[in-house]
Structure formats: C-alpha cells, structure tokens
Amino acid sequence: MGTKPRKSLTTVAAATAIVGAALVAPMTTSAAQAATGDASPAPRAATCSSGLLPAEVLGKSGTLKAGAPTGVWFWHDGSRYHLRATHDQLKPASASTPEGTKTGARKIFRGSITSTGKISSVRGVKLEGSDSFAVSRPSRKKITFRFANYSRIDGLSFKASCKKSVTLKASVDGTPVQINIGKDPLVVPAENRAGTSSYQVVSSAPSPIGCPSGRLPESVIGSNGEVRNRPAGAWLWHDGNGFQFRVTHDQHETDGRGARKIFRGSITTTAKFSDVRLVKLEANDQLFVRRPTPNVITFELHNYTGVDGLRFKAGCGNVTLNVSVDGAPAQIHLGKTPTDVPLPAPPATESTFVVTRSA
C-alpha cells in the first residue's frame, strides 16, 4: 500500500445476478436533479429486523473526487445507496493543441442496478443534458443509466430495502470498469475482457456467533479500530457477520517512504469458506482459495505501511491462521481488546492461532 500502484482484485470474482424487467423510456434530467449536491450524511448502521448490510458497503470513500482514476464508486450511507462515476483522462493532443488540453476526455459509463425488492426515491446527482437513467415499470426493481462523463462527477442515489439484495453492473466505453465499494474501499477490478464489472450487496440476518458446534471465543469478537501504520503484525476478528483479516507495519525507508514487508501464510477451516472478499490489495499481492473444496486460503501480501487483507465467512467451522512476516513469526492480534498471541520460540518461522468453537 502507500505509494505503490493502485490495488486490484485478481483472484476473486464478484457475485452477479440478473433481474428481468421491462424498462420505460429514459427520464431526462431535470434542473433540480442536475443541481443535486454530492454530500451525504455520515454512515450509520444499516440494519433492519430481518437483514444486515455487509460492512464493506457502508460509508463514502475519501478516494472519490472529480478526475480520480477511471471508476465507479458505490456505497450506502445508512439511509440510501449512492453511485458515482468519474475518470482522469484528458483530451488527446491535436494539430491545434499539440501538447494536449486540460479538458477531460469524453467517456461513456453505462450499467444497471437491480434489486430483489422495489427501488424508490431515485435521484440524479450532478447530471447534465446528455446523461440519463430509467426505472423499470411497473416492477421498479431495476435502474439503467448512461453517463457521458468529462472527468467530473455523475451519479445517482436511491433507496432499496436492506432486506433485499442489490446488484450493480457497470462498464466504461463498452469495457469493464473498476468498482470501488464503501469507505475502505473494497475494489472490484476491471477484468480484461468485454462486458461489464459487477458487484452484489447481499443482506443477511445478523448471524448468531453461536453454532450447533459451539460459540466463537470472546477474544476474537469485535474490531480494535483502524489498522494502519502500526508495528508489524496481523489482526484477526469476527464482526458478527464474518471474519476480518488485516496486516500492516510502521517501518519506513530513509526517504520517508514505507518499507516493504512481505506477509505470507494460510487460513484453513474445518468447514468451507464463502464470500471471500479482498481488502486494499495491490497488483503484487496474491491470494488463492483451494478448489473444488474451499477450505484453504493461501496469501502473500506485500505491505508498505498501509493495510492489506481480506474478509471471509467460515460457517460453523474452526479457523486456523498461520502467518509470517519476512520469514519470521508475525505478531497476531485478536479481537477488540486486542488479545496478543504469544510468538513461538525458534526455529518456528510463522505464528499460529486456532479459533476453536466451544460449548
């Protein structure tokens, strides 16, 4: 992380879903819609009696600004969903402007948002005359959009029940586009193929931390807060919906840049992994999930004082973490307090902790 290339996910594909619906003609953007501001309230817990939004989708990312690297941003602020698009490409040089221009090039963002429930309160954000969106009738379960973007901000906001799943599909100039999810943000990369990128928000009942096989130990429950630029180590916790794993360190080169440290290891379960999502990984980071039985995750994370990690679910199985940093055992921190796992004695080359359920 830090000054290194932008992060990308290369090993885990986002889930997709298609909800069929007839569309009405696109609605033109009204003056009121075009003037809608981009501010949104601070995120609060997005829960309902029978559903819970994943934490990754909550909150607006600080990376969103006009002229940011080409992508779309998608988040929930505790009240409604938000979609924004922008890019950083300028018009090419020409005979009249041999050195180019500072005017943004034209890129077309297209896509759809579908829900298994009804969508309401749809509003355009900073849209102009050539931008449009349409809501399916009579189902109101799908929005289609087309934004002609010139390095500024175009977008939508809408409401959808947190009991229902929501799927975003997007492309730029006919090719997949990077999707940035939530405040962190979690990045769904633009895959090297024709078509669209996609991301699905799947609500779930707030999962009981207990299972027939026993409850999770209290030591792993809850987050210790922001994990960044701390002494080299690995953090593991359960947020009530799934496990979270992060690594970071605080060492710098003489020029002030973050030094590189390599965290390697594995996570195994006695059940099966599901919903594996990468968090702030870059092109030189690697993560693999064993197939066809997804019960082992192996990783190699190149860290530059930022944050690298993943989130996952492991059903009611026990979970074992093995992790090293630069070939030596890494300090493992558990849960909210946090609880520090003692480092093993030489000649051990990695630290180990087993999350064991108990009656």
N, C-alpha and C positions, 0 to 999 in steps of 0.2 A: 504494500500500500504506500501511502505518502506520495513521493514524487514519481513513482513508477507509472507505466502505461495503465490506461483505464481498465477496470476489471471486466471480466466477462465470464459467463457460464458456458462451459463447453461439453459437459457430460450429463446434465440432467435436463430433460425436455419438460416444458410446462404442459399441464393437462389441458385438453381442449374439449369444447362441447359446441354443438350446433343446435340452435332452437329455430325451427322454421316459423316464418310469419310473413304475411303479406304486408307490403310497405305502401304507404301513401306517398304522394309527390313530396319532394324535399321542401321543407319550410325555409323561406328566406329569412335572413337575419334582420330583426327589427333594430331600430336605433337604440332602443332600451337594452336589447341583448348585446349589441356591439359595445355599449358603454359599461357593461358589467365589469366590476373590478375583479382582480385576481386574488384578493385577500380571502382567507378562510379562517374560521375560528380555530383555536388550539384544539388538538385532538383529545377526545375523552374516550373512555372505554366504550366500544361499540358492541353492546350486548343486547339480547332480548331474551324472553323467557325460554325460548327453545333453540336459540342459536348464538354463536360466538364467532366474530370475525377473526381471522388469523392476525396475530400481532404485526406481521410483516407489512400489512397493507395500511396500517394506521399512521397518519401524520404526513405532512408535506416535506419533501426533501429540500435541503438547502442548495442542492446542485441545480435546481430549476431556475433558469433565468433566460431572458431573450438572448439568442445567439449561443446557447450551450450546445455541446456536441449533439449531432442529429439523434433524436429520440423522442419518445413519448413518456410522459410521467402519469402515474395513476395512483390515487390514494383515497382514503376515507378519513374525514375529519371528525368522526363521531356523530355527524348528522347526515352527511351526504357524500357521494362519490365525486371525484374530480378527475378530469382528463385534460392534459395539456400537451402541446406539440411545439417543437422549435428545431432549429438546426443552425450550423455555424459556417455554412459555405457561402462564399461571395460570388458575385457575377464574374465570369472569366474575362481575361483581357481581350481587347478588340482593337481594331485599327484606330478608333477614336480614343480609346483608353488603354494604351499598350501595357501599362503597369497594373491594369485591373481597376476595380472600383470597390468602395467600401459598402456598396449596396448589396443586400442579401440576395442570393440567387432564389429562383422560384422552385419550390419542391411541393409535391402533392402528397399529403397524408390522407389515406383512406382507411376505413375499417368499420367495425361493428362492435356493439356492446349488447350482449343478450343476458337475460335473467330468467330463471325458472319461475319468477313471480313478476308482478307488474312493476314497471318503471314509471316514476312520476316526477313532477317539478323539474323538467328538463330545461336548462338554460344555456344559451351560448355565452362564451366568455371571450371578449376581445375579437369577435369575428367580424369579417368585412364582407363586401358585396359578393365576392366570388366563393365565399365559404358557405357550406350548407350542412344541415343534418335533417334526418327524418325519423319519426317514431312510428312503429308498426301499428296498424289499426285492424280490428278492434282490440287485439291482444295486449298492446302496449308492453311487449316483452323484448323488443329489440329496437336499438337505435343504430342507424347507419350515418356515417359522417364523411365529409370531404373538405379538407382544409388546404387552400393554396397559401403556403407559408413562405415568408421572405425574411427569415431569421428573427421574427418577432414571436409573440405568443398567440396561439389559437387554442381553443378548448371548449369543454362542456362541463357542466355539473348536473347531477341528477340524484334522485333518491331511489333506493331499492331495498326491500326488506332484508334485514340481516339474517332472516331465516332461510333465504334463498341464495343459490349460487349465482355468480355474475362472471361472465366471460368476455374478455377484451381481445379482439383481433385487430391488428394494425399493420400497415405497410407504408413505405415511402417510395414514390416513383415506381411502384409495382414490385418492390422487393421487401423482404422482411426488415423491420426496424427494431432497434433496441428499446425494450420496455423497462422503465425504472419504477419499482414498486415501493411505495411507502416512504417513510422518513429516513430509513437506514442508508441508501435504498438497496433492496434486493434487485439484481439486474437479470432480466431475461434477454439474452443476446440476440442480435440479428443473425439468424442462421444463413449460411452460404448456399441459398437456394431460392428459387422463385416462390412467391406466395406471400404469406403473412406470418408475423410473430403472434403468439397468443399467450394469455395468462388467465387463469381461472381462480376466482375467490370462492372457496368452499367453506360455508359456515358449518359449525359443528356444535353439538351440545357440549357445554363446559365439562370436559372429561373428568370423571372421578379419578383421583390419583390412586385410589384403591382398585384392585382387580381380584378375581377369584384366587389368583396365585399370591395375593398379598399386596400390601401398600408399599409405595416408594419410601425410602428413608427420608426423614425430615431434612437431613443435611443437604439434599440436592434440590429442595424446593425453593423457588424464587431466585431473582437476579440480584447480583451485587451492584448493579448500576452500570455506568459507562465503562466499557473495557477498551482502553486505548492508552498507548504510551505508558504502560505500567511495566514493572520488572518482568523479564521473560517468563511466560507461563501460559497455561491452558485453563480455560474456565468451562465448567460443565454445570448446567442446571436444567430444571424442568419448570416450565411456566404455567403448568396446568393444562396445556393443550399439546405439548410436545417437548422434546429435549432441544436445548440450545448449546452449541459448542463454539468457542472463540479462542484465538491465540493472538498475542501481541508481545512487544518488548519495548524497552526505553533506551536502547543504545544508539549513539549517533557517530557518524564519521567526523573527522576533524573539520570538514567544511560545513558541518551542521546538518547534513542530510542523514536520514535514518539508515543505519547499517542493515545489512541483510542477515537474517537468521532463518534457518530452514527447520520447520516443524514437520516431522514425519510420524506416522502412526496408523492405528486402525481402531475402528469401533465395531464391536460384534454384539449380536443379540441372540438370545435363545428362542426368539420368535422370528418375525420378519420386519424389516424396515419398510416404511412407507412415507410418502410426502417429503422426500429428501430435497431440501432447498439450499442453495449455496448463498453465502452472505459475503459480499465485498471481495470476491476472489478476482484475480487478475490472470492474464494470459499464461504466466509462468507457474500458476498453481494447478495442481492436479487432484482429482478426486474420482474414485471408481467404486461402483456398487456391484458386488458379485451377483451374477445371474447364472441360472434362472432362479435360484433361491436367494432373495436379497437379505442375507443375514450378516454380511461383512462389508464394511466401508473402509477403504484404504485412502490415505491422503498424503500429499506433500505440499506444504504451504510455504511460500517464500514471503517473509514478512519484513516490512521496512518501518516499523513502529506504528503502523496503522492497525486495522483489525481485519482478520481473515476468519472464516468459519462456516458453519452450516447449521441447519435446523433439521430435525427428523422426528418421526414417530416410531416407536418400537413395540406397539401393542402392550401386552402384559408380560413381556419377556424381561429377563435380566439383561443389563447392558454392561459391557466391558470396554474401557478406554485404555489404550496403550499409546503413549506419546513421548517423543524425544525432541530436543532442540539442539541442532548442530551436533548430533550424535551422542548427546548426553541426556540423562533423565530430565524431563521438564517438570516444573512445579505444577501440580494440578490443584485448582481452587474449585470448591463445590458450593453451589447454592448462594443464598442471600447473605449469610453471616460474614465472610465465607469460611468454610472448613478447608484447611490446607492438608493435603495428603502427604505424609512423610516421604521424602525422597529415598529411594532404595540405595543400599550400600553397593560399592563397586564389587564386581565388574559389570553391574547392570548398565544397560545402555538406554533404557526407557522406563518411564514411570507407568504404573498400572493402578487402575481403580475399577472395582466391580460394583455396579448399582444392583443390589440384591433386594428383591421384594420380600417382605416378611409379614407374617400373620398379624 
